[in-house]
Amino acid sequence: RTLGPGGDPKRDFSDYPSQLANFKLETNLEARFPVWGILQGALFFDLGNIWYIRHYSGESEDTVFRFDRFYKQLGFNTGLGLRFDIKFAVLRLDWGIQLHNPNNPSGERWIHNFKWKNTALNFGVGYPF
């Protein structure tokens, strides 16, 4: 919830980050493979961002979706996960790392060094798509 809108510079979130916009572009690619019994592994790659459809006062022009620049404002992440298929539900545990953050200053958008702050651990029920 800290990505976007668009290429707007990072904002200072106090307690809980929540980005608002009215246009979202997201895609996911996931390869699943058996590990043992009900346990499956997964490798994934995600990309996307959020934007406003039109300019609102107080917001930067970088927050508005523009066809000629949206691809430069996409965030990328990748990671691996575990899937516990218990027949009536699938429990997911995913660990991902940020590869590209368009909200960072120019020259610092591609993540070159592994840092724990660029990772996230997520738990979910059911497949994400």
Residue frames as qw, qx, qy, qz and C-alpha x, y, z in Angstrom:
[[0.000, 0.882, 0.472, 0.000, 0.00, 0.00, 0.00],
 [0.312, -0.730, 0.093, 0.601, 2.94, 2.33, -0.35],
 [0.392, 0.050, 0.594, 0.701, 3.22, 2.20, -4.15],
 [0.098, 0.583, 0.570, 0.571, 1.73, 5.00, -6.22],
 [0.674, 0.622, 0.380, -0.119, -0.08, 6.86, -7.28],
 [0.608, 0.778, -0.083, 0.131, 1.94, 6.99, -10.50],
 [0.705, 0.251, -0.286, 0.599, 5.50, 8.21, -10.09],
 [0.297, -0.869, 0.024, -0.396, 4.69, 10.55, -7.20],
 [0.268, 0.473, -0.692, 0.474, 7.59, 10.69, -4.72],
 [0.491, -0.278, -0.792, 0.232, 7.28, 8.64, -1.56],
 [0.358, -0.703, -0.062, -0.611, 5.04, 10.11, 1.06],
 [0.060, 0.283, -0.763, 0.578, 5.61, 10.00, 4.78],
 [0.659, -0.382, -0.530, -0.372, 3.15, 7.49, 6.24],
 [0.298, -0.556, 0.507, -0.588, 2.61, 7.71, 9.97],
 [0.616, -0.190, 0.673, -0.363, 0.70, 4.59, 11.01],
 [0.649, 0.235, 0.721, 0.056, -0.92, 2.75, 8.12],
 [0.011, -0.308, 0.479, 0.822, -0.11, 3.57, 4.51],
 [0.476, 0.529, 0.694, -0.112, -3.11, 3.79, 2.22],
 [0.086, -0.212, 0.437, 0.870, -2.82, 5.01, -1.33],
 [0.473, 0.585, 0.544, -0.372, -5.96, 6.19, -3.08],
 [0.059, 0.299, -0.547, -0.780, -6.59, 6.47, -6.81],
 [0.701, 0.330, 0.332, -0.539, -9.30, 5.55, -9.30],
 [0.787, 0.503, -0.310, -0.177, -7.35, 3.51, -11.87],
 [0.599, -0.507, 0.619, 0.023, -5.33, 0.35, -11.19],
 [0.744, 0.484, -0.433, -0.158, -3.19, -1.75, -13.51],
 [0.513, -0.501, 0.680, -0.156, -1.91, -5.05, -12.16],
 [0.850, 0.277, -0.400, -0.205, -0.64, -8.34, -13.54],
 [0.594, -0.519, 0.598, -0.142, 0.74, -11.46, -11.91],
 [0.727, 0.364, -0.567, -0.131, 2.72, -14.41, -13.18],
 [0.574, -0.487, 0.580, -0.311, 3.03, -17.47, -10.96],
 [0.632, 0.265, -0.717, -0.126, 4.60, -20.90, -11.46],
 [0.717, -0.425, 0.373, -0.408, 3.44, -23.58, -9.00],
 [0.570, 0.337, -0.749, -0.016, 5.17, -26.90, -8.41],
 [0.857, -0.430, -0.238, -0.152, 4.65, -29.85, -6.05],
 [0.019, -0.681, 0.635, -0.365, 6.91, -30.08, -3.00],
 [0.166, 0.052, -0.958, 0.227, 5.50, -32.83, -0.78],
 [0.005, -0.464, -0.847, 0.261, 1.95, -34.04, -0.13],
 [0.077, 0.865, 0.496, -0.029, -0.35, -31.05, 0.34],
 [0.280, -0.755, 0.118, 0.582, 2.58, -28.63, 0.15],
 [0.645, 0.612, 0.276, 0.364, 3.26, -26.80, -3.11],
 [0.409, -0.414, 0.073, 0.810, 5.90, -24.20, -3.96],
 [0.378, 0.849, 0.357, 0.087, 5.44, -21.08, -6.04],
 [0.411, -0.183, 0.157, 0.879, 7.63, -18.55, -7.84],
 [0.209, 0.832, 0.513, -0.032, 5.93, -15.27, -8.75],
 [0.301, -0.001, 0.162, 0.940, 6.42, -11.95, -10.50],
 [0.067, 0.803, 0.567, -0.172, 4.04, -9.01, -10.11],
 [0.259, 0.033, 0.135, 0.956, 3.86, -5.59, -11.71],
 [0.071, -0.752, -0.605, -0.252, 1.45, -2.69, -11.48],
 [0.162, -0.046, -0.260, 0.951, 0.57, 0.67, -9.99],
 [0.058, 0.752, 0.640, -0.149, -2.37, 2.98, -9.35],
 [0.203, 0.099, 0.183, 0.957, -3.16, 6.40, -10.86],
 [0.294, 0.566, 0.403, -0.657, -5.81, 9.08, -11.00],
 [0.514, 0.536, 0.595, 0.307, -7.74, 9.39, -14.27],
 [0.208, 0.838, 0.151, 0.481, -7.68, 13.19, -14.10],
 [0.370, 0.250, -0.402, 0.799, -5.68, 15.82, -12.23],
 [0.442, -0.772, -0.456, -0.013, -6.94, 16.84, -8.79],
 [0.021, 0.860, -0.227, 0.457, -5.84, 20.00, -7.04],
 [0.549, -0.678, 0.448, -0.197, -3.07, 19.40, -4.56],
 [0.906, -0.042, 0.397, 0.141, -1.84, 16.31, -6.44],
 [0.224, -0.529, 0.568, 0.590, 1.26, 16.12, -8.63],
 [0.640, 0.490, -0.293, -0.514, 0.90, 15.68, -12.40],
 [0.203, 0.363, -0.908, -0.038, 2.87, 12.42, -11.94],
 [0.376, 0.070, 0.810, -0.444, -0.18, 10.88, -10.22],
 [0.661, 0.469, 0.104, -0.576, -2.29, 11.04, -13.41],
 [0.739, 0.089, 0.630, 0.222, -2.36, 8.10, -15.86],
 [0.355, 0.752, -0.284, -0.476, -0.75, 9.04, -19.16],
 [0.958, 0.253, 0.136, -0.011, -0.32, 6.46, -21.91],
 [0.575, 0.714, -0.298, 0.266, 3.06, 7.86, -22.95],
 [0.087, 0.610, -0.628, 0.475, 4.66, 7.36, -19.52],
 [0.815, -0.391, 0.119, -0.411, 2.68, 4.78, -17.49],
 [0.946, 0.119, -0.265, 0.146, 5.16, 1.99, -18.29],
 [0.380, 0.484, -0.462, 0.638, 7.93, 3.99, -16.57],
 [0.376, -0.449, 0.357, -0.728, 5.78, 4.17, -13.44],
 [0.894, -0.158, -0.345, -0.238, 5.19, 0.44, -13.00],
 [0.391, -0.614, 0.633, -0.261, 6.47, -1.23, -9.85],
 [0.772, 0.204, -0.590, -0.117, 7.95, -4.76, -10.01],
 [0.470, -0.529, 0.633, -0.316, 8.43, -7.43, -7.39],
 [0.723, 0.182, -0.648, -0.156, 9.26, -11.12, -7.33],
 [0.402, -0.469, 0.637, -0.462, 9.42, -13.84, -4.74],
 [0.406, 0.031, -0.907, -0.104, 8.61, -17.33, -3.65],
 [0.578, -0.286, 0.231, -0.729, 5.86, -18.91, -1.69],
 [0.025, 0.000, 0.992, -0.125, 4.35, -21.98, -0.12],
 [0.603, -0.117, -0.254, -0.747, 0.82, -23.28, -0.81],
 [0.187, -0.021, 0.926, -0.328, -0.98, -25.60, 1.60],
 [0.512, -0.061, -0.492, -0.702, -3.85, -27.18, -0.34],
 [0.202, -0.010, 0.857, -0.474, -6.23, -28.54, 2.31],
 [0.120, 0.363, 0.887, 0.260, -8.98, -29.38, -0.25],
 [0.002, -0.824, -0.567, 0.004, -11.58, -26.78, 0.84],
 [0.025, -0.994, 0.061, 0.092, -9.09, -23.89, 0.97],
 [0.764, 0.329, -0.150, 0.535, -5.56, -22.98, 0.00],
 [0.438, -0.861, -0.005, 0.257, -3.35, -21.29, 2.59],
 [0.647, 0.619, -0.056, 0.442, -0.57, -19.15, 1.11],
 [0.507, -0.757, 0.082, 0.404, 2.64, -17.82, 2.58],
 [0.640, 0.655, 0.101, 0.389, 4.59, -15.55, 0.22],
 [0.472, -0.664, 0.091, 0.573, 7.88, -13.75, 0.64],
 [0.568, 0.712, 0.257, 0.323, 8.58, -11.11, -1.98],
 [0.456, -0.450, 0.065, 0.765, 11.21, -8.52, -2.73],
 [0.312, 0.887, 0.128, -0.315, 10.84, -5.21, -4.52],
 [0.712, 0.127, 0.359, 0.590, 12.73, -4.90, -7.81],
 [0.194, 0.320, 0.245, 0.894, 11.57, -1.48, -9.06],
 [0.116, -0.698, -0.571, 0.415, 9.85, 1.31, -7.12],
 [0.314, 0.589, 0.332, 0.667, 8.79, 4.25, -9.33],
 [0.311, -0.915, -0.211, -0.150, 8.18, 6.42, -6.26],
 [0.684, -0.459, 0.067, 0.564, 11.88, 6.50, -5.38],
 [0.074, 0.845, -0.207, -0.488, 14.00, 9.37, -6.70],
 [0.769, 0.612, -0.178, -0.056, 15.40, 8.99, -10.21],
 [0.356, 0.605, -0.672, 0.236, 18.50, 6.80, -10.15],
 [0.192, -0.244, 0.828, -0.468, 17.28, 4.89, -7.07],
 [0.753, 0.064, -0.010, -0.655, 14.20, 3.20, -8.57],
 [0.842, 0.161, -0.511, -0.057, 15.80, -0.15, -9.40],
 [0.693, -0.639, 0.297, -0.152, 16.64, -2.07, -6.24],
 [0.591, 0.565, -0.565, 0.104, 20.26, -3.26, -6.55],
 [0.113, 0.333, -0.803, 0.480, 21.05, -4.21, -2.96],
 [0.571, -0.403, -0.703, -0.133, 19.11, -6.77, -0.97],
 [0.064, -0.242, 0.497, -0.831, 17.71, -5.11, 2.15],
 [0.033, -0.339, -0.907, 0.247, 15.09, -6.49, 4.52],
 [0.209, 0.485, 0.301, -0.794, 13.10, -3.25, 4.22],
 [0.380, 0.336, -0.480, -0.716, 12.50, -4.08, 0.53],
 [0.250, -0.065, -0.956, -0.142, 10.85, -7.42, 1.36],
 [0.582, -0.185, 0.173, -0.773, 7.41, -8.40, 2.55],
 [0.031, -0.036, -0.996, 0.082, 5.92, -11.55, 4.05],
 [0.540, -0.037, -0.078, -0.837, 2.24, -12.13, 3.26],
 [0.211, 0.120, 0.954, -0.177, -0.30, -14.70, 4.41],
 [0.485, 0.132, -0.207, -0.839, -3.45, -15.33, 2.40],
 [0.536, 0.161, 0.796, -0.231, -6.36, -17.71, 1.99],
 [0.672, 0.635, 0.371, -0.088, -7.19, -18.83, -1.54],
 [0.622, 0.156, 0.323, 0.696, -5.28, -18.13, -4.72],
 [0.069, -0.513, -0.071, 0.853, -4.70, -14.44, -5.50],
 [0.419, 0.403, -0.309, -0.753, -6.13, -14.89, -9.01]]
